[in-house]
Amino acid sequence: MQYIQITKNNIANEHICCALGAKQYEHAVLEKKNWLSERMEDGLVFLRLDERAKVFIEYMPAEKAWVPIKAPNYMYINCLWISGRYKECGHGKQLLAKCIEDAKTLGMDGIVHIVGQKKLPYLSDKRYFEHMGFHIVDEADPYFELAVLKWNDQAVTPAFKSSVETTIDFKEGISIFYTAQCPYAVGIVEQLRAIAEERSVAFHAHRLKTREEAQQAAAVWTTFSMYYNDKFLTHEIMSPNKFAKLLDKLL
């Protein structure tokens, strides 16, 4: 099987693996494609299996990444996703090898990626990355860790920015911070808002629209982070039904 690179020239006609199929989410898929196209100007690479499958890697220079980390001269992996029957076929290793090759060609010192302390939805399993030679170099509450593969021993060690330790000026109720990096996040927000309003719960959605906003965010997982009052709830992009159950439990 072959891999193909999604570029500004072909992205309009190619699927992007995590795209939602339902008609109601078409706008979210377009938002994601627009986000990808704009980031390609910053060196973003999107490689996927030449099949209709969720097998892909997305990476870019860490200085340009939309996350609050300090990792000068590193490559940052936005997402590495291998699903379904394509697991255990070596795709993760091959896609990661391509990322390493590109980083070394650019003279970078290593690769950095945010993982979870345990296996969680939307977060890479740190055990896989540790198996591939990565080491955990920093952590942030409640369960985020920074995994690094470094081949230059003299290079700085990446870390989360101090902004992740700051207190967000929360409003009462549900607060969500998100970007267009994931179509699920863009597509689901208004549905969650409607559910909150049905229960008379205040709902505040904050879309991070620039790299600068994302890099100075207090939320580690800028793709999607949900809070209730001043308490972090989850980074998981919930279905409306699951969100309704969560609200009922909170109330």
C-alpha positions as CSV (number, residue, x, y, z in Angstrom):
1,M,0.0,0.0,0.0
2,Q,1.1,3.5,-0.8
3,Y,0.9,6.8,1.1
4,I,-0.1,10.1,-0.5
5,Q,0.5,13.6,0.6
6,I,-2.4,16.0,0.9
7,T,-1.4,19.4,-0.6
8,K,-3.1,22.7,-1.3
9,N,-3.4,21.4,-4.9
10,N,-5.4,18.2,-4.1
11,I,-7.0,18.8,-0.7
12,A,-10.3,19.9,-2.2
13,N,-10.9,16.5,-3.7
14,E,-9.2,14.2,-1.2
15,H,-10.6,12.9,2.0
16,I,-8.7,13.8,5.2
17,C,-9.3,10.6,7.2
18,C,-11.0,12.1,10.2
19,A,-13.6,13.8,8.2
20,L,-17.2,13.3,9.2
21,G,-19.5,11.8,6.7
22,A,-22.9,13.2,7.7
23,K,-24.2,16.1,5.6
24,Q,-24.6,18.2,8.7
25,Y,-20.9,18.2,9.3
26,E,-19.8,19.3,5.8
27,H,-19.0,22.8,7.0
28,A,-16.8,21.4,9.7
29,V,-14.8,19.3,7.2
30,L,-14.4,22.5,5.0
31,E,-13.1,24.4,8.1
32,K,-10.6,21.6,8.8
33,K,-9.4,21.7,5.1
34,N,-9.1,25.4,5.2
35,W,-7.1,25.2,8.5
36,L,-4.8,22.5,6.9
37,S,-4.2,24.6,3.7
38,E,-3.3,27.7,5.7
39,R,-0.9,25.7,7.9
40,M,0.9,24.2,4.9
41,E,2.4,27.7,4.4
42,D,4.0,27.0,7.8
43,G,5.4,23.6,6.7
44,L,2.6,21.3,7.8
45,V,2.7,17.8,6.2
46,F,-0.3,15.6,6.0
47,L,0.3,12.0,4.8
48,R,-2.3,9.3,4.6
49,L,-2.8,5.8,3.3
50,D,-4.0,5.7,-0.3
51,E,-7.2,4.0,0.9
52,R,-10.5,5.2,2.4
53,A,-9.3,4.7,5.9
54,K,-8.2,6.5,9.1
55,V,-4.5,6.0,8.6
56,F,-2.5,9.2,8.6
57,I,0.1,11.5,10.2
58,E,0.0,15.2,10.5
59,Y,3.1,17.2,11.6
60,M,4.8,20.6,11.3
61,P,7.6,22.7,12.8
62,A,7.0,23.0,16.6
63,E,7.5,26.8,16.5
64,K,4.5,27.0,14.2
65,A,2.3,24.4,16.1
66,W,-0.9,25.5,17.7
67,V,-0.1,24.2,21.2
68,P,1.5,25.9,24.2
69,I,4.9,24.2,24.1
70,K,8.5,25.4,23.9
71,A,10.4,23.2,21.4
72,P,12.7,25.2,19.1
73,N,14.0,23.3,16.1
74,Y,11.8,20.3,16.7
75,M,9.1,18.8,14.6
76,Y,5.7,18.5,16.3
77,I,3.3,15.7,15.5
78,N,-0.3,17.0,15.5
79,C,-1.8,13.6,15.1
80,L,-0.8,10.0,14.3
81,W,-3.9,7.8,13.8
82,I,-4.1,4.2,12.7
83,S,-7.5,2.6,13.2
84,G,-9.5,-0.5,12.5
85,R,-8.2,-3.4,10.4
86,Y,-5.1,-1.3,9.6
87,K,-3.6,-1.6,13.1
88,E,-0.7,-3.9,13.6
89,C,0.3,-3.5,9.9
90,G,3.3,-1.3,10.5
91,H,1.7,1.9,9.3
92,G,2.5,3.8,12.4
93,K,6.2,2.9,12.2
94,Q,6.3,3.8,8.5
95,L,4.6,7.2,8.9
96,L,6.7,8.0,11.9
97,A,9.8,7.2,9.9
98,K,8.8,9.7,7.2
99,C,8.3,12.3,9.9
100,I,11.8,11.6,11.3
101,E,13.3,11.7,7.8
102,D,11.8,15.1,7.1
103,A,12.8,16.5,10.4
104,K,16.4,15.4,9.9
105,T,16.5,16.7,6.3
106,L,15.5,20.1,7.7
107,G,18.3,19.9,10.3
108,M,16.0,19.6,13.3
109,D,17.0,18.2,16.6
110,G,14.1,15.9,17.2
111,I,10.3,15.3,17.4
112,V,7.8,16.2,20.1
113,H,4.2,15.0,20.7
114,I,1.6,15.4,23.4
115,V,0.4,12.0,24.8
116,G,-1.7,10.9,27.7
117,Q,-0.5,9.3,30.9
118,K,-3.0,6.5,30.2
119,K,-5.0,5.5,27.1
120,L,-7.6,8.1,26.4
121,P,-9.7,9.1,23.4
122,Y,-8.1,11.5,21.0
123,L,-4.7,11.2,22.7
124,S,-1.8,8.9,21.6
125,D,-0.9,6.0,23.8
126,K,2.4,7.0,25.4
127,R,3.5,3.3,25.5
128,Y,3.7,3.2,21.7
129,F,5.8,6.3,21.5
130,E,8.1,5.1,24.3
131,H,8.4,1.8,22.4
132,M,9.5,3.9,19.4
133,G,12.2,5.6,21.4
134,F,10.5,8.7,22.8
135,H,10.9,9.8,26.4
136,I,8.6,11.8,28.6
137,V,10.2,15.1,29.5
138,D,7.3,17.2,30.9
139,E,3.7,16.9,32.2
140,A,0.7,19.1,32.8
141,D,-2.5,18.5,34.8
142,P,-4.5,16.4,34.8
143,Y,-3.0,13.8,32.5
144,F,-1.0,15.3,29.6
145,E,2.6,14.4,29.0
146,L,5.2,15.7,26.5
147,A,7.0,12.9,24.6
148,V,10.3,13.7,22.8
149,L,12.6,11.8,20.4
150,K,15.9,13.7,20.4
151,W,18.9,12.8,18.3
152,N,21.0,15.9,19.1
153,D,22.1,15.6,22.7
154,Q,23.1,19.3,22.8
155,A,19.6,20.4,21.9
156,V,17.2,22.1,24.4
157,T,14.7,19.8,26.0
158,P,11.1,20.7,25.1
159,A,8.6,21.7,27.7
160,F,5.0,23.0,28.2
161,K,4.8,26.8,28.4
162,S,4.2,28.5,31.7
163,S,0.8,29.6,30.3
164,V,-0.7,26.2,30.9
165,E,-0.3,26.8,34.7
166,T,-2.2,30.0,34.6
167,T,-5.8,30.4,35.8
168,I,-8.3,31.0,33.1
169,D,-10.8,33.8,33.8
170,F,-13.8,31.4,33.7
171,K,-17.4,32.3,33.4
172,E,-20.1,30.2,35.2
173,G,-21.1,27.1,33.4
174,I,-19.5,25.2,30.5
175,S,-16.5,26.7,28.8
176,I,-15.0,25.1,25.7
177,F,-11.7,26.1,24.1
178,Y,-11.1,24.7,20.6
179,T,-9.5,25.1,17.2
180,A,-10.4,24.1,13.6
181,Q,-7.7,21.5,13.8
182,C,-10.3,18.8,14.2
183,P,-13.6,18.8,12.3
184,Y,-15.3,17.0,15.1
185,A,-14.7,20.0,17.4
186,V,-16.0,22.5,14.9
187,G,-19.0,20.4,14.0
188,I,-20.2,19.6,17.5
189,V,-20.1,22.9,19.4
190,E,-23.5,24.2,18.5
191,Q,-25.1,20.9,19.3
192,L,-23.6,21.0,22.8
193,R,-24.7,24.5,23.2
194,A,-28.3,23.6,22.6
195,I,-28.1,20.8,25.1
196,A,-26.7,23.1,27.8
197,E,-29.3,25.7,27.1
198,E,-32.1,23.1,27.5
199,R,-30.8,22.5,31.0
200,S,-30.3,26.3,31.7
201,V,-26.6,25.9,31.9
202,A,-24.5,28.8,30.7
203,F,-22.4,27.8,27.7
204,H,-19.3,29.6,26.4
205,A,-17.3,28.5,23.3
206,H,-13.9,30.1,22.6
207,R,-12.4,29.3,19.2
208,L,-8.7,29.9,19.1
209,K,-8.3,31.6,15.7
210,T,-4.6,32.3,15.6
211,R,-1.3,30.5,16.3
212,E,-0.4,33.1,18.8
213,E,-3.6,32.5,20.8
214,A,-3.1,28.8,20.8
215,Q,0.6,29.0,21.8
216,Q,-0.3,31.1,24.8
217,A,-3.4,29.1,25.8
218,A,-3.9,27.9,29.4
219,A,-5.5,24.8,27.9
220,V,-2.9,22.2,27.0
221,W,-5.1,20.4,24.4
222,T,-6.1,23.3,22.2
223,T,-8.0,21.1,19.8
224,F,-10.8,20.8,22.4
225,S,-10.8,21.4,26.1
226,M,-14.0,21.6,28.3
227,Y,-14.3,23.1,31.7
228,Y,-17.2,23.4,34.2
229,N,-17.0,26.6,36.1
230,D,-13.2,26.6,36.9
231,K,-12.7,22.8,36.8
232,F,-11.2,21.0,33.8
233,L,-13.6,18.2,32.7
234,T,-12.2,16.6,29.6
235,H,-10.4,17.0,26.3
236,E,-12.7,14.4,24.7
237,I,-15.0,15.7,22.0
238,M,-18.3,14.3,23.2
239,S,-21.3,13.2,21.3
240,P,-24.5,15.2,22.2
241,N,-25.9,12.1,24.1
242,K,-22.7,11.7,26.2
243,F,-22.6,15.4,26.9
244,A,-26.2,15.4,28.1
245,K,-25.4,12.6,30.5
246,L,-22.4,14.4,31.8
247,L,-24.5,17.6,32.4
248,D,-27.2,15.6,34.2
249,K,-24.5,14.1,36.4
250,L,-23.0,17.5,37.2
251,L,-26.3,19.1,38.0
